[in-house]
Amino acid sequence: MSSSFFPTPRTLMGPGPSDVSPRVLGALSRPTIGHLDPQFIALMDDVKGLLQYAFQTENALTIPISAPGSAGMESAFVNLLSPGDTVIVCQNGVFGGRMRENVERCGATAVMVEDAWGAPVDPEKVREAFRKNPQASVLAFVYAETSTGARSDAGTLCAIAKEFGALSIVDAVTALAGIDLQVDAWGADVVYSGTQKCLSCVPGISPITFSPAAVERIQNRPGKVQSWFLDMQLVMGYWGGDSKRAYHHTAPVNAMYALHESLLIVKEEGLEQSFARHHRNHTALVAGLEALGLSMAVAADYRLPQLNAVNIPDGIDDGAIRGALLNDHNLEIGAGLGALAGKTWRIGLMGHASNPGNIKRCLTALGSALRRSGYACDTEAALTAAEIALGE
Ligand SMILES: *Cc1c(COP(=O)(O)O)cnc(C)c1O
C-alpha cells in the first residue's frame, strides 16, 4: 500500500528550487479560504504592493501569475506580440533559446543576437541588430542567466530598446531579490520572475510587472491574445484595480500565503541588505572554491552572486560528485546545461539558502567528495578562506 510522503530534507544549492524558509512553509499550511473571500482579496492587494517593492516599481499591473516562471515568460510574449512582429532576442545561455521559441510560436520573427555561454549580452551587438532591423518592436533578454551564471547589463539594454522605440522584455527569474533590479529607473517594460529562486518560496508562481507603455500596447492589440489563461486583459479583471474582482481562475490560495510571507521576509530584510548578503556570501564561496583549487567559469565582472558556475576539473566525474553530495550530504548542486553539461557545476546561493552555514557545508562536502575521487585538495584551507572572506 502507498503511504504518506515524507522526503528526506535536502539543502538546495542548485539553480532552483532553493531552500524554502520555514516561515514560508508555515504560511502554506494555514487554512484555505475562498479565492474571492474579502480576506483573500485583501491579501492579493498586499501581495501586489510587496511585489512593487521587490521590483522597485510603481507599475499598477504588478501581479503573480498562477504558474511557474516559464508561464511568466510566456505571458510576456503572448501579450506583447502579434503575428508578423519582429523581436530582437539575446541568447547567451539556455533561456534565450526559450525566448526564441516563444516568439516563433506567436507567429513573430526572432532576430537572434548571440553571445558565448558564460559571457554577458553585448550591448553593441544589440544596437547593431536594431540598426539592421528598424521594424523590431521588442527587445528580449535574460538579466541573470541561470544556465551559465552570467549577469548582463539590464539597465543599458533597456535604454537601448527605448532609444530604438521598442519595448523590453526582461527575464528576472533568478535576479529578483538577489541582485539590483530597478524596473522603473531602468525603464523596463515587462519583467517576470519566479518564486523558487531568490524569493525562497515554493515553486509554481511567477511574479510579473507591466509598464504603462506595455499595458497600452496590450490594450491596442490588433487581435486577441492567443492564450486564454495568460491573456492579461482577462487576468486584470481578477487581479485588477480597485473595482470588483471577476472570476478568471482559482488562485492557488495557499501558495499565495507562501508568496506573501516570502515577500514580507524580503521587505523586512530590505532589498539593499539582501543584495549585500548575496554578494558577501558569493565572495566567500568563491574564496573557498579557489582554495580547493577550483576555478570559476564566468569572468569576475559578470558573475551572478546567487548562481556560481564552477569548472569541473579534468578527469573528475560530474555525476559521481553530485551523487555523493546528494546521497552522503543531502546537498543538491546543479549540473551544467546544454553546451556546459559535464563541464560545470552550478552552485546556488539564493535567498534563504545564501548563508555562511551553507557555504561551509558545501565546501566540506565538495572537498570530501573530490578527495575520494583522487583529486588532491585541502578542505581546511577552503573553510579558512571562506571564513576570512566572511570576516569571521
Ligand atoms: C528557472 C528559470 C526560468 C523558469 O522558471 P520555472 O519556474 O522553472 O518555470 C526561466 N528563466 C530563468 C532565467 C530561470 O532561471
PDBQT file of the ligand as one rigid body, heavy atoms in Angstrom, charges set to zero:
ROOT
HETATM    1  C1  LIG A 401      14.236  28.980 -13.538  1.00  0.00    +0.000 C 
HETATM    2  C2  LIG A 401      14.217  29.925 -14.678  1.00  0.00    +0.000 A 
HETATM    3  C3  LIG A 401      13.117  30.035 -15.556  1.00  0.00    +0.000 A 
HETATM    4  C4  LIG A 401      11.923  29.122 -15.463  1.00  0.00    +0.000 C 
HETATM    5  O1  LIG A 401      11.280  29.136 -14.255  1.00  0.00    +0.000 OA
HETATM    6  P1  LIG A 401      10.373  27.872 -13.846  1.00  0.00    +0.000 P 
HETATM    7  O2  LIG A 401       9.816  28.261 -12.524  1.00  0.00    +0.000 OA
HETATM    8  O3  LIG A 401      11.295  26.690 -13.824  1.00  0.00    +0.000 OA
HETATM    9  O4  LIG A 401       9.330  27.709 -14.887  1.00  0.00    +0.000 OA
HETATM   10  C5  LIG A 401      13.164  30.984 -16.539  1.00  0.00    +0.000 A 
HETATM   11  N1  LIG A 401      14.239  31.792 -16.699  1.00  0.00    +0.000 NA
HETATM   12  C6  LIG A 401      15.314  31.716 -15.902  1.00  0.00    +0.000 A 
HETATM   13  C7  LIG A 401      16.473  32.638 -16.116  1.00  0.00    +0.000 C 
HETATM   14  C8  LIG A 401      15.339  30.770 -14.877  1.00  0.00    +0.000 A 
HETATM   15  O5  LIG A 401      16.405  30.685 -14.079  1.00  0.00    +0.000 OA
ENDROOT
TORSDOF 0
